[in-house]
Amino acid sequence: MFEFILAFVDAAVLLAQDGTAQGGNAPAIPADAASALAVGLAALGAGYAERGIGAAAVGAVTEDQDLFGTGLILTVLPETLVILALVVVFV
């Protein structure tokens, strides 16, 4: 996997030095692909954050039922990243 990442970085550096493979001023990736990448990475980050928060919230609710609302809010909070990414895409 690391070899793939290094090859990708080397290709990106070469494209940055030459402009593009065609020699013009075209972007490296189309706008639609950039939007999809932004939302996808935001969703991936939110899912990674929810993993730890969800486990902690379940443990806290097991100890004290009154912490359910706090646990629910903290679990849903990372999803605002995805919502903001979608807003940026549509704006």
C-alpha positions in Angstrom: 0.0 0.0 0.0 2.8 2.4 0.8 4.4 1.8 -2.7 1.1 2.9 -4.2 1.0 6.1 -2.1 4.6 6.9 -3.0 3.9 6.3 -6.8 0.8 8.5 -6.5 2.8 11.3 -4.8 5.6 11.0 -7.4 3.0 11.3 -10.2 1.4 14.3 -8.6 4.8 16.0 -8.2 5.5 15.4 -11.9 2.2 16.8 -12.9 2.7 19.8 -10.7 6.1 20.5 -12.3 4.8 20.0 -15.9 1.4 21.6 -15.5 -0.5 18.6 -16.8 0.1 15.6 -18.8 -1.3 17.4 -21.9 0.8 20.5 -21.2 -2.2 22.8 -20.7 -3.6 24.5 -17.7 -6.3 21.9 -17.0 -7.0 20.9 -13.4 -5.6 17.7 -12.1 -9.1 16.3 -11.5 -12.5 17.4 -12.7 -14.8 19.5 -10.4 -17.3 16.7 -10.0 -14.6 14.3 -8.9 -13.2 16.9 -6.4 -16.6 17.4 -4.9 -17.2 13.6 -4.6 -13.7 13.3 -3.0 -14.4 16.1 -0.5 -17.7 14.6 0.6 -16.3 11.1 0.8 -13.3 12.1 2.9 -15.6 14.1 5.2 -17.8 11.1 5.6 -14.8 8.9 6.3 -13.5 11.2 8.9 -16.9 11.5 10.6 -17.2 7.7 10.7 -13.8 7.4 12.2 -14.7 10.0 14.9 -18.1 8.3 15.6 -16.4 5.0 16.2 -14.7 6.1 19.4 -17.5 8.4 20.5 -20.1 5.7 20.1 -18.2 3.2 22.2 -17.7 5.7 24.9 -21.4 6.8 24.8 -22.7 3.2 25.1 -20.4 2.7 28.1 -21.6 5.9 29.7 -25.3 5.1 29.1 -24.7 1.7 30.6 -23.4 3.3 33.8 -26.0 6.1 34.0 -29.2 6.3 32.0 -29.4 10.1 32.4 -26.4 10.5 30.0 -28.4 9.2 27.0 -29.1 12.7 25.6 -25.5 13.8 26.0 -24.2 10.6 24.4 -26.6 11.0 21.5 -25.6 14.6 20.8 -21.9 13.8 21.0 -22.4 10.8 18.6 -24.2 12.9 16.0 -21.9 15.9 16.3 -19.3 14.6 13.8 -22.0 14.2 11.1 -22.1 18.0 10.9 -18.8 17.7 9.0 -20.6 15.8 6.2 -23.5 18.2 6.2 -21.1 21.1 5.8 -19.2 19.3 3.0 -22.5 18.8 1.2 -23.4 22.5 1.7 -20.0 23.5 0.2 -20.6 21.2 -2.8 -24.0 22.7 -3.6 -22.9 26.3 -3.1 
